[in-house]
Amino acid sequence: MALCTCARPQGLRRALAHIGELEFAGDIAVIVVDNHPDRAGLRVAEELAPSYRHRLVAEFAPARGIASARNQALRTALREPSDYVAMLDDDEWPEPNWLSELVSCQRQTGADVVCGPVVPEFTGRAPFWACASGAFGTRAAVAKTSNVLFATAALRAHGDPWFDESLGLSGGEDEEFIGRLGRRGAKFVSCDRAIVREEVGPERLRLAYLFARSVRLANVGTLLHRRALGPSAGAGLTLAAAKLAYGLNHLFWAPFSASRLACAIVDFGAATGVILALCGLRYEFYAATGPRFRRPAWGKAKIGEVG
């Protein structure tokens, strides 16, 4: 099991506590990779390791960016004698049957990738729009490393690197890698019973955050689509126009429903992200100095050759 962490020591501690309570008959090795210079997550893992229920391996990934940390986590995990590698994030925690459900689903289907849902857990009182808009959480059908099990055979067949480290500051590296597996013929299944819960704190329950998040998701998605299929702008312009239309429709009904305002902001953010991508700009949401825009040096380079 691979778990990357960055400046969330309490979240990591909670995740490890729930992993320690998993109802799973087999052996589990837990790989924790810390990607923050203060190494707070590394210290948490090292503190818990001597008495932890499972074998706990803690490492530091010096290169900034979640993609680098995930690649290091997979390298370490693949040195273990296991048929599977499960992944989740450090602001999440699994249900007790999470891993057994993922493994059972894989054994029944022979899938290369099994995905489960991420259910939002709001800290404190969440505004109505946060729940009604559906802006948080992920369905099982959406393949992301926040709740996924890989067959190690598929990871070995792909080879290192798995995650594109040029996406470390913009995000989207998990969707890009999983999409690449799909194009190579990997089999995907979803498992609604393998539930992971995600903390959604007050810093995310702001409309400004919702807009920025939507810009990031649409921006990197469009850039990856253009990198894979070429620079044609037609599909991007159509998508941007559709999002603007949806946003205006939601805005019209916003006086009667707060969730409609949130949906409008998501759509306007998506349209903005697409338009910025069509202009050749990448939104680096996770840059150390704060979100910024820059031109990606992608062109037609292969993974591992881009800056």
N, C-alpha and C positions, 0 to 999 in steps of 0.2 A: 504494500500500500504506500502511495506517495502523497505527501502533503507539503506544499510550499507555503512559506510564511514570510511576511514583511511588516514589521512594526505593529503586530497584533499579538503580543504575548498572552493576554488574557483569553483572546479568542482561540489561540493555539492550545492553551491549557484546557479549555472547555472541550475542544474537538478531541484531544487525546483522552480526556476522561470518558467521553462517550465511546470512542473506539475501544477503550479498555473494557467496556460493558457489552461489546458485540456478542450476539448469540451465534457463534460460528464454530463448527467442530474442528476445522483444520488449523494449521499453524499460520500465524500472521507475523510478518516483518513490517514494521512501520518505518518509513524513510522520511525524515523531516529535513527540508533544505531551507535555510534562512537566507534571505536575499537583502537584508538591511544592514548597513554598516555597524549599528549598535549591537547586533547579534543577540538581542533580547530573546528571540525565539529559540536560538541555539542554547542559551542558558536554561530556558524552561525545559527543553528536551533532555539536556544533560542532567538536570536536577531530577527528573522523573525516571530516567532510564534504569537506575539500579533496582528499583522496586516495581517497575512497570510490568503489567501482565504479559505483554508481548515483547519481542526483541525490538528495541528502539534504537535506530541509527540516526545520528544528528550530523549534518554537514553545513558548511557555509559556502554560498555561491557569491564570489566577489563581483562578478559582472552584473551591472544594473539591468533590470528587466525581468519580468516573470517568465519569459520564454527561456532565458538562460537557466533560471532556477529549475524549470520543468525538465529541460533536457538533462541537467545534472541529476535530478531525481530519478529519471528513467534509466540513466546509465547505471546508477547504483542499484535500482530495483531489479534490473535485468541480470545482475550478478547473483541474485538469489535463485534458488532452485524452485521456481514457482511457474504455474501455468497462466497466472493472471496478474495484472497490475491494476489496482483500483486507485482513483484519484478523487479528491475533494479539496475545498478551499479552507483557509484558516478562520473564516468568519462563519463556518458552517459546522453542523454536527449531525451524525447519522442516527437513524432509528435503530433499535437493537437488532432487527432482522435485515438491515440494509445489505450487508455483504453476502449473507446467505441467499438472499433473493437474487442479487446480481449473478452470483455463481450458478445458482440453480437455473436461471434463465439462459445463461451461456451454455450450460451442459445440455439443456433441452433443445436448443436451436443451433448450436455450433457457430454462433455469431462471433465475429472478430471484435465487435464493439457493442457493449450493452449500456444504455443510458437510462437514468432515472430522473424523477422530478425533483426540483428544488422548491420548497415551500417557504414563503417569507414569514418570519416571526418579528413583529414590530415591538421595539422596546418603548415602553410608555404608551401613551394614547396616540394612536395613529389617526391622521385626518381621514375623513370619509373617502376622499378621492384616491388615497393610496391603496385602499382595498378594492374599491369599485372599479378603478380604471384598469386593473390587471397589469400595472406597469412593473410590478416586482414579482420575482419567482420565475421559474422556467418549467415548461412542460417536459415530460419524459421523452417526447419525440424530438426535442431539440438537443442535439449532441454537443455537450460542452464538458470541460474537465472539472466543472463544479460537482458533477456526479456521474462518473463513468467507470466502466471496467473494460480494459483492453486484454485480449488474448496475447500473451507474450510472443507467440509465433508470428502474429501480424506485426508487432513492433520490431522484432528481429528481421523480418523480411523487408520491412521498409528501410531500416538502417538509420544511423545517427548522422545528422541531427533530425529530430522529429519536429520540433517547433521552430519556426522561422524567427531568429533572434532579432531581425530588423523590425519586428512588430512589438518588441518588448515595452516600448513606451506608449504605443497606441492601442494595444490590446488586439484581440481578434486572432491571436496565434493559435488558439485551440480550435476555433472554427475552421481556420485555414488548413491545419494539419488533418483534422477529421474529414474535411472535404477532399483533401488529397488522397486519403485512404479510400474514400468512396469512389473516386475516379479510377483507382487501381483495382477496384472490384471487391473491396471489403464488404462483409455482410454486417448490417446494423439491425438491432432490435431495441425496443424500448420496454422498460419494466416499471409499471406504475406503482408496484408494491415496494420498490427500493427507494425509500424516501430519505432525503437529506433536508435539513432545515437550515435556513440562513437568517442571521441577525440583520435587521434593517433598523439602523439607529436614526436619531433625529437629524443628523447631518445629511442623510439621504432624503429625508421627507421634506424637501424643499422643491418648489417648482423650478428654480434655477438649476439645481442638480439634475432634475429630470430632463430639462432641455439639453444640458451639456452631455449627459449620458446618451441621449438619443442622437445628438450630433456625432458622437464618437462611433456608435454602433453603425450608423448609416454610412459614415465617411470611410471607415476601414472596410466595410463590406463592399462598397462600390469600388474602392481602389483594388481590392483583391480580385473582384470580378473583371475589372479592366486589365489587370496584370495577366490573368489567366486566358482571357478571350480576346484581348486587343483593345485599343483605345476608342472604339466607336461610342459616340455620345448619345445615340438614339434611345437606348433602353434606359440610361440614366436620366435623361430629360423627361421621359415618360413617367418614371418612378417619382421624380421630384414634383412633377405637375400633379400626379395622383395624390401624393402626400399633402401638398398644399390644398387641394380640393377637399380632402378628408378633414384637414385642420380647420378650414373655413366652415365646414358643416358642423364640426364639433363646437367651434366658437359661437356659431349662431345659437346653439342650444345651451351654451354655458350658463346663461343667467338662470336656467332652470335646473342645472345639475353641476355640482362641483367636479364630478368625475369627467364630465365632458370638457371642462377647461383643461384638466390634466391630459386628456387624450389629444386635445388640440395642440398643446405644448409638445407632446411626443411627436406628433406628425410634423409640426413646423421644424422641430429639431432635426428630424429625419430628412426633410427637404433641404435644410441648410447643409447637413453633412454630405448629401449627394452632390449638391451644387459645388461645394468646396472641393470634393474629389474630382469633379469634372474640370475644375480649374487647376488640377494637379497639386492640391494642397492636402497634406495629411495632418490630422488633429492628434497631437501627442498629449493625450489626457493625463498620462502618468509621469510627465517630465518632472525632474527634481525641483525646478524653479516654478512649477505651475504649468497648466495647460498652455500649449503653444502650437502654431502652425508651421510646417516646413514642407519642402518638396522632397518626396522620397526618391532615393537613388535606386530605383527598381529597374526600370527599362525591361529588358528581356532576360535579366540575369536569373540564374537558378538559385534555389534556396541555399543559404550559406555564403553567397557571393554578393549580397546586397548590403548597403550601408544604411 
